[in-house]
Amino acid sequence: MDQLQTKTFERELIALIPHLRAFARSLCGDATSADDLAQEAVAKAWASRASYQMGTNMKAWTFMILRNQFYSEKRRSWRSVGLDQETAERTLVANTNFDGAIALDDLRQAMQMLPESQREALILVGAGGFSYEEAAEVIGVAVGTVKSRVSRARNDLVRIFETGDYVRDGQPVGEAMASMLKTLERLAA
C-alpha cells in the first residue's frame, strides 16, 4: 500500500468510527464495553490495512472485523468479572426528557429480547443504514436470510410492544438513554 492509499485508508477508517461505535453498542448493550470493542476493531483494521483491497466496501470489512471480535470476546467472557449491580445502581445520570428516555429504554429492552441474529440484522439495516446486501456480507449469510431476520425482528418488536411482554433489566434509564441518544444523533448526522 503506497502513501496515498494509506492516507485514503486512514481517512475512510476514521469516518467509519461513529458507525462502528454504534454497531458495537448495539451488540454489547454496554457503552464502555462497546467503546472498547470499537477501538479494538479499528486497531485490527489498521493493523490489517495491507490485506484490505482498495475500492471494496470498507464499511462491510470493518463491521466484519468488529463482529468477529465481539464473538471472540464472547467466547472468552466466562473469565471476566461481572458488573457490581449496587455500584451501577448508585450511578445517577440526569435526563430532562423522561418520556423520550423511557420510550427509548423500552425499545432497548425489547430489542434485547430478540434473538441475537435478528437483533444484529435489524440494527445493521435499520440503524446502521446498510443495504440488505451489505448486511448479508457483514453477517456472512444470504440476502434472503437478512430480509427474513429483519422482517421477523420487526414483527416480534410489534408483538412485544403490543403485549408489553418484556422484562425490565433494572438499569438506570438515564445511563442507557444517554448512550443511545448519542448513537442516534451520530446516525442522523
Solvent accessible surface area in square Angstrom, and as a share of the most:
residue,aa,sasa,rsa
1,M,91,0.40
2,D,83,0.43
3,Q,145,0.64
4,L,137,0.68
5,Q,69,0.30
6,T,33,0.19
7,K,109,0.46
8,T,28,0.16
9,F,0,0.00
10,E,61,0.27
11,R,153,0.56
12,E,68,0.31
13,L,6,0.03
14,I,101,0.51
15,A,66,0.52
16,L,20,0.10
17,I,55,0.28
18,P,47,0.30
19,H,54,0.24
20,L,0,0.00
21,R,69,0.25
22,A,8,0.06
23,F,4,0.02
24,A,0,0.00
25,R,30,0.11
26,S,23,0.15
27,L,11,0.06
28,C,39,0.24
29,G,31,0.30
30,D,67,0.35
31,A,36,0.28
32,T,95,0.55
33,S,49,0.32
34,A,0,0.00
35,D,43,0.22
36,D,74,0.38
37,L,1,0.00
38,A,3,0.02
39,Q,131,0.58
40,E,68,0.30
41,A,1,0.01
42,V,30,0.17
43,A,60,0.47
44,K,96,0.41
45,A,0,0.00
46,W,86,0.30
47,A,84,0.65
48,S,45,0.29
49,R,71,0.26
50,A,87,0.68
51,S,75,0.48
52,Y,10,0.04
53,Q,122,0.54
54,M,63,0.28
55,G,82,0.79
56,T,79,0.46
57,N,47,0.24
58,M,9,0.04
59,K,42,0.18
60,A,0,0.00
61,W,57,0.20
62,T,1,0.00
63,F,2,0.01
64,M,67,0.30
65,I,28,0.14
66,L,0,0.00
67,R,42,0.15
68,N,80,0.41
69,Q,12,0.06
70,F,22,0.09
71,Y,54,0.21
72,S,29,0.19
73,E,58,0.26
74,K,96,0.41
75,R,163,0.59
76,R,110,0.40
77,S,56,0.36
78,W,192,0.67
79,R,153,0.56
80,S,81,0.52
81,V,145,0.83
82,G,66,0.63
83,L,141,0.70
84,D,80,0.42
85,Q,84,0.37
86,E,120,0.54
87,T,68,0.39
88,A,15,0.11
89,E,103,0.46
90,R,173,0.63
91,T,63,0.36
92,L,162,0.81
93,V,58,0.34
94,A,99,0.77
95,N,26,0.13
96,T,137,0.80
97,N,90,0.46
98,F,135,0.56
99,D,119,0.62
100,G,25,0.24
101,A,1,0.01
102,I,83,0.42
103,A,61,0.47
104,L,36,0.18
105,D,4,0.02
106,D,22,0.12
107,L,57,0.28
108,R,23,0.09
109,Q,7,0.03
110,A,0,0.00
111,M,27,0.12
112,Q,77,0.34
113,M,84,0.37
114,L,6,0.03
115,P,69,0.44
116,E,45,0.20
117,S,40,0.26
118,Q,14,0.06
119,R,23,0.09
120,E,2,0.01
121,A,0,0.00
122,L,17,0.09
123,I,17,0.09
124,L,0,0.00
125,V,23,0.13
126,G,50,0.48
127,A,44,0.34
128,G,12,0.12
129,G,60,0.58
130,F,6,0.03
131,S,49,0.32
132,Y,64,0.24
133,E,104,0.47
134,E,55,0.25
135,A,0,0.00
136,A,6,0.04
137,E,94,0.42
138,V,1,0.01
139,I,9,0.05
140,G,62,0.59
141,V,46,0.26
142,A,66,0.51
143,V,49,0.28
144,G,46,0.45
145,T,49,0.28
146,V,0,0.00
147,K,99,0.42
148,S,44,0.28
149,R,43,0.16
150,V,1,0.00
151,S,55,0.36
152,R,113,0.41
153,A,0,0.00
154,R,113,0.41
155,N,96,0.49
156,D,37,0.19
157,L,20,0.10
158,V,84,0.48
159,R,113,0.41
160,I,3,0.01
161,F,88,0.37
162,E,139,0.62
163,T,88,0.51
164,G,46,0.44
165,D,80,0.42
166,Y,35,0.13
167,V,121,0.70
168,R,140,0.51
169,D,67,0.35
170,G,51,0.49
171,Q,79,0.35
172,P,32,0.20
173,V,54,0.31
174,G,11,0.10
175,E,78,0.35
176,A,9,0.07
177,M,0,0.00
178,A,34,0.26
179,S,21,0.14
180,M,42,0.19
181,L,63,0.31
182,K,113,0.48
183,T,17,0.10
184,L,80,0.40
185,E,118,0.53
186,R,60,0.22
187,L,43,0.21
188,A,91,0.70
189,A,121,0.94
